Amino acid sequence: MTTQELQEIQVACLKMGDGLYAVDIMRIREIIRVPRLAPLPRALPFVEGVINLRGSVIPVLDLRKRFGLPPAENSENARLLILSISGQPIALMVDEVTEMITIPLRELKAPPRGVRIVGGEYMVGLCLVREVPVMLLNIDALLTFQEKAELGIFSPQTGGTSTNKKSSAC
């Protein structure tokens, strides 16, 4: 790694309501349009369902619901970010992916103390992009230990990731 690489981070900028967020592109496997979702009965409130992506069953988490935002009025620009949490593929539903940018690490500021920001508990830091504040998300903080267990991201017996088996009906 060069010194240049250690001084900046590349992120995907996301729109969620009126807020702008960012995710480190090194965490994103791919970005896709939202396909038809299969519902999950009795799922966590922010889990929209699952998708089958090239033979893998992946839970879809609605970032709007996770942040306590009202439902989107228009979902035609919605995208799924396919990423990994604890080795398990997860899809994050966002309103829109706007651009990929490079942020110098020196411009990344700690989240403001004592200020309530939607999704603030999931933030790594804050930076300005063309004078607009963008919140860099901590993907690993999006789910609690209990939520990871409920989603089957890891099994208590093995401590590893769960495997998804296809039924003969698929």
C-alpha positions as CSV (number, residue, x, y, z in Angstrom):
1,M,0.0,0.0,0.0
2,T,1.3,3.5,-0.8
3,T,1.1,6.4,1.5
4,Q,-1.5,7.9,-0.9
5,E,-3.9,5.0,-0.3
6,L,-3.7,5.3,3.5
7,Q,-4.6,9.0,3.3
8,E,-8.0,8.6,1.5
9,I,-11.0,6.4,1.3
10,Q,-13.3,5.7,-1.7
11,V,-17.0,5.7,-0.8
12,A,-20.4,5.2,-2.5
13,C,-22.7,8.1,-1.7
14,L,-26.3,7.2,-0.8
15,K,-29.4,9.2,-0.5
16,M,-31.8,8.4,2.2
17,G,-34.6,10.9,2.5
18,D,-33.0,14.3,2.8
19,G,-29.8,12.9,4.2
20,L,-26.6,11.8,2.4
21,Y,-24.7,8.8,3.6
22,A,-21.6,7.0,2.4
23,V,-20.3,3.4,2.6
24,D,-16.7,2.4,2.0
25,I,-16.6,0.8,-1.5
26,M,-14.3,-1.9,-0.2
27,R,-17.3,-3.2,1.8
28,I,-19.6,-3.3,-1.2
29,R,-19.6,-6.5,-3.4
30,E,-22.1,-5.0,-5.9
31,I,-24.9,-2.6,-6.4
32,I,-28.1,-3.9,-8.0
33,R,-31.7,-2.8,-8.8
34,V,-34.2,-4.0,-6.3
35,P,-35.6,-7.4,-7.6
36,R,-38.8,-9.0,-6.4
37,L,-38.4,-9.8,-2.7
38,A,-39.7,-12.9,-0.9
39,P,-41.2,-11.9,2.4
40,L,-40.0,-13.4,5.7
41,P,-42.8,-14.0,8.3
42,R,-42.1,-12.6,11.7
43,A,-38.9,-11.0,10.6
44,L,-37.2,-8.0,12.3
45,P,-39.2,-4.8,11.5
46,F,-36.5,-3.4,9.2
47,V,-36.0,-6.7,7.2
48,E,-38.0,-6.4,3.9
49,G,-37.5,-10.1,2.9
50,V,-34.9,-12.1,1.0
51,I,-33.6,-12.3,-2.5
52,N,-32.0,-15.1,-4.4
53,L,-28.8,-13.7,-6.0
54,R,-27.1,-16.3,-8.1
55,G,-28.1,-19.2,-5.8
56,S,-27.5,-17.3,-2.5
57,V,-30.4,-16.4,-0.3
58,I,-29.7,-12.9,1.0
59,P,-31.7,-11.0,3.6
60,V,-32.7,-7.4,2.6
61,L,-32.5,-4.7,5.2
62,D,-34.3,-1.5,4.6
63,L,-32.0,1.3,5.7
64,R,-34.9,3.8,5.9
65,K,-36.7,1.6,8.4
66,R,-33.5,1.0,10.3
67,F,-33.0,4.7,10.7
68,G,-36.7,5.3,11.6
69,L,-37.4,7.3,8.4
70,P,-40.9,7.4,6.8
71,P,-41.4,5.2,3.7
72,A,-40.0,6.5,0.4
73,E,-42.5,8.2,-1.9
74,N,-40.7,7.1,-5.0
75,S,-38.7,3.8,-5.2
76,E,-37.7,3.7,-8.9
77,N,-34.1,4.8,-8.0
78,A,-33.8,2.4,-5.1
79,R,-30.8,0.1,-5.1
80,L,-29.5,-2.8,-3.1
81,L,-25.9,-2.7,-1.8
82,I,-24.7,-6.3,-1.5
83,L,-22.1,-6.4,1.3
84,S,-20.9,-8.7,4.0
85,I,-21.5,-8.5,7.8
86,S,-19.6,-11.1,9.8
87,G,-18.9,-13.0,6.6
88,Q,-22.6,-13.2,5.7
89,P,-24.0,-11.5,2.6
90,I,-26.5,-8.8,3.4
91,A,-28.4,-6.5,1.1
92,L,-29.0,-2.9,2.2
93,M,-32.0,-1.1,0.5
94,V,-31.2,2.5,-0.1
95,D,-33.2,5.3,-1.9
96,E,-30.5,6.0,-4.4
97,V,-26.7,5.6,-5.1
98,T,-25.6,9.0,-6.3
99,E,-21.9,8.7,-7.0
100,M,-18.5,7.3,-6.0
101,I,-16.0,9.7,-4.5
102,T,-12.7,9.8,-2.8
103,I,-12.5,11.4,0.7
104,P,-9.2,12.5,2.2
105,L,-9.1,10.9,5.7
106,R,-8.0,14.3,7.2
107,E,-11.5,15.6,6.2
108,L,-13.3,12.9,8.1
109,K,-14.6,14.3,11.4
110,A,-16.0,12.6,14.4
111,P,-19.8,12.6,14.8
112,P,-20.9,15.7,16.7
113,R,-21.6,15.0,20.4
114,G,-25.0,15.8,21.8
115,V,-26.6,16.2,18.4
116,R,-29.3,13.8,17.4
117,I,-28.7,12.7,13.8
118,V,-30.8,10.1,12.0
119,G,-28.6,7.0,11.9
120,G,-26.0,8.7,14.0
121,E,-25.4,5.6,16.1
122,Y,-24.2,3.9,12.9
123,M,-21.7,6.5,11.9
124,V,-18.0,6.4,11.6
125,G,-17.6,10.1,10.9
126,L,-18.8,13.0,8.9
127,C,-17.3,14.9,6.0
128,L,-18.4,17.7,3.7
129,V,-18.8,16.9,0.0
130,R,-19.4,20.1,-2.0
131,E,-20.4,21.8,1.3
132,V,-23.0,19.2,2.0
133,P,-22.5,16.9,5.1
134,V,-22.2,13.2,4.3
135,M,-22.3,10.6,7.1
136,L,-19.9,7.7,6.7
137,L,-21.7,4.5,7.9
138,N,-20.2,1.9,10.1
139,I,-21.6,-1.2,8.4
140,D,-20.6,-3.5,11.3
141,A,-22.7,-1.4,13.7
142,L,-25.9,-1.7,11.8
143,L,-27.0,-4.9,13.5
144,T,-26.8,-5.8,17.2
145,F,-25.5,-9.1,18.4
146,Q,-29.2,-10.2,19.0
147,E,-30.3,-9.1,15.5
148,K,-27.4,-11.0,13.9
149,A,-28.4,-14.1,15.8
150,E,-32.1,-13.6,14.7
151,L,-31.0,-13.3,11.0
152,G,-28.8,-16.4,11.4
153,I,-25.7,-14.5,10.5
154,F,-23.7,-16.8,12.8
155,S,-24.7,-19.9,14.7
156,P,-23.8,-20.1,18.4
157,Q,-22.7,-23.7,18.1
158,T,-20.0,-23.0,15.4
159,G,-19.4,-19.3,15.9
160,G,-19.1,-19.1,12.2
161,T,-21.4,-18.1,9.4
162,S,-24.5,-20.1,8.6
163,T,-24.9,-21.9,5.3
164,N,-27.9,-21.4,3.2
165,K,-29.4,-24.6,1.8
166,K,-31.7,-24.6,-1.1
167,S,-34.9,-26.7,-0.9
168,S,-35.8,-29.0,-3.7
169,A,-38.7,-26.6,-4.4
170,C,-36.4,-23.8,-5.6
